[in-house]
Amino acid sequence: MIEYESLARSNAEFMAELEQAATRVIRSGWYVLGDEVSAFEAEFARYLGVKHCIGVGNGLDALILSIEALDLPPGSDILVASNTYIATILAIVRAGHKPVLVEPDLETFNMAPACLPAALTFNTRAICVTHLFGKPCRMDAIGAFARDHGLKLVEDCAQSHGAKLNGKMTGTFGDAGCFSFYPTKNLGAIGDAGAVVTNDDTLADRLRHTRNYGSKLKYVNDYVGVNSRLDEMQAALLRVKLRHLDGMTSHKRALAEVYFAQLPDWIAKPMQRDDEYDVFHIFGIRHPQRDALRAWLLENGIKTEVHYPIPPRRQKAMTGILSGSYPIAEELHATELSLPISVGHSEADIRTVCALFDKATPRFASA
Ligand SMILES: *Cc1c(COP(=O)(O)O)cnc(C)c1O
């Protein structure tokens, strides 16, 4: 059986360093907002080439606190991809605004810049882009659109640690870049964790308050904040993983190369462009008989996932919040299949998956 991902296997590679970091934190006697968090923030900011990094509790809070810190008029329209993971949309709602869906490009899964003008209203104040599956959005076109219309720009980078467009890191194009370090992400903690990165001094200062009850100086509260802090343990473990991020990314990209070279033609593979550095958080293919193909692969020893089975528009929680029809999102949610691609997989594992696809050809090629 080839697993979709075994986190224990992915993290085993760094076990000695992780254990050493965990021990250091336990012995230090200081567990929330301390030297490890400051060091991780500095190291992650340097990695991305951005001025500030503010550690928070998780990726959803990174988004909520960033959007809130933009100080937009309550109930502003914020443009967001119709096929994003639900968290991006939840954050807009939680920050007191209205998500307005923009269709993605069928080939890239990412927000289609050409669909932005039709979604614009007089109430639009921001765009929240998601670099889905580790592929950078077209920030050249989206950034230009935001500038032309005076819109703020927030990037959901929960799936795109280290992804680049024209050599520039995702998370550094907009007003704020929001990261999740949920264990399955490309830079994953051993629990929940997140961060916001920004070049804006005022925004950074605001976030350093709001993540911690609205207080930077103990018992002095300047804002109505929340408790969403990155803890010392996760920061120390993330410092270890960050040192290996480029290596992990190279490994995933090598696995993707095997897929590109060996998957049969009847599979719609991820789109590749020379100016994009895709980090393959997910290797998402498309097939019209996705569910039958997935079941057949499982019978034959390969576990896969679907990202995601239900489009945001169809979630019960979005009743009264989202409306309209989004055929591209519907198509992607109905046909997407995620193949194994992780630090714990070898190129031989991926060749095994590809060989099984060859065996599936007579059954699934004509669909
Ligand atoms: C994982 C994820 C989030 C949320 O991150 P958490 O740390 O789980 O809160 C937000 N957006 C996207 C696109 C994600 O994949």
The ligand as a Gaussian input file, in Angstrom:
#p B3LYP/6-31G(d) Opt

LIG

0 1
 C       -4.591000      24.971000       5.679000
 C       -5.129000      26.162000       5.031000
 C       -5.614000      27.253000       5.774000
 C       -5.799000      27.234000       7.259000
 O       -4.679000      26.999000       8.001000
 P       -4.854000      26.433000       9.507000
 O       -3.480000      26.535000      10.060000
 O       -5.349000      25.028000       9.404000
 O       -5.807000      27.323000      10.218000
 C       -6.016000      28.385000       5.087000
 N       -5.984000      28.433000       3.752000
 C       -5.563000      27.409000       3.000000
 C       -5.544000      27.547000       1.512000
 C       -5.129000      26.224000       3.608000
 O       -4.733000      25.200000       2.859000

